Amino acid sequence: MTGAGGIAQPRRLGLSRALLRGAAIILGAGVLIPEAQAQQAGQAQQAGQAPQGEPAKSAQALQPLRAQAEAGNAQAQYQLGRYLHRGETVLQDYAAAAQWFRRAADQGVVEAQSQLGQIYLYGLGVAQDRKQALHWLQLAAQSGSAEPLFQLANFLEQAPPPLADPARAARLYQRAADLGHGDAGVSLGVLYQNGIGVAQDLDRARQLYEAPAAAGHARALNNLGLIYVRGEGVAQDYGRAAQLFQAAANRGLAVALNNLGTLYENGFGVALDETRAQQLYRQAADLGRGGAALINSKRPGALYAADLGAPDLSAAGIGALQNRAQSGDPAAQFQLAWLILQPESGAGRGAQLQAVQLLQAAAQAGQAAAMGNLALLYVEGRLLPQDYMLAYMWLVLAIAAGQPEAPALAASLAAQIPAAQILEAQQRAQSWSSTAQR
């Protein structure tokens, strides 16, 4: 990109701000699962009925905590809210989490006040309300602790008018930084670099970035790189900038990937490489969507249950697996479905549809990896109608059942769907789990 006087100028360079968060397998034909079980699984998928397995066994371990929370113990209320918000051990339920956070926040638990502020800011489990978010963040910040001070400053920096107050944000960042909060110091550097809420002071910005950057702080590395690109208070040095952007990109910072791509596209500080630049831009776009492409890159059958061990691929082993699946063994149903869905299986559409029935049956019985793969089928929309809400529901259930990849997949899907679908999926998962316990 060429500017005045024929001198190439970098484009799309961005300052990083804080973020408020084997051999082919030939399978025999025939009925793979009992007809009654297949019908039950398929009907339950269509009618919205509960999986017929047990809920996560570890959920019982939370009963003492729930009893304490219901008895009014503020810390127990906060901890229960955390479990519900994450969806670990119990089914993810943002609305119920918000209620427990509110009860704990009313009793003065600072962490609950901070969490409630974030919940109101994003509208997960409650109606989005920035004024309520500000109220709870301010209450938390009254504690004088570094993290609540940082969260309030971040809100005031990024909120729309009339709630924005960058000058107050700068003061709060300084207080948090004085308490050792690394992110606060970097965010304060951004304000000094841009002259927002404070008088512009590039030397002060650079000083605020240097120590965190030396410690590997991604935003500090990126923002210091931008200073070297622009030659602000230092000699312009594209090579040094490229090193800093690369270090930040290695830590997963989207804007750094984008900035590094700009250098490769223009040949600044690195060898000109447009192919590499486009790769970096794509990676940056994915990260900028919160990793939304992750779930789209996972094909059905990608998730396996490590505790089951590798299936026996001999003819006798496959036969035995089919027999166990037909008798209703959820583990065998899952393994057989998983084998069918592998690209090297050579299975046709008919066999793949049988694999869907197997996964439905295994998921109904509480098999965690089957739940996760069923979610991927709903995302793909080839063997089942595409339905992101049902996909998220099965991921909620898979998280509670302990499927290790489900949390990241759920976060990826959540970046693509509205909050209303997330809440509906959580409500359906809760309803189905309640039915399963009857």
Disulfide bonds with the S-S distance in Angstrom:
none
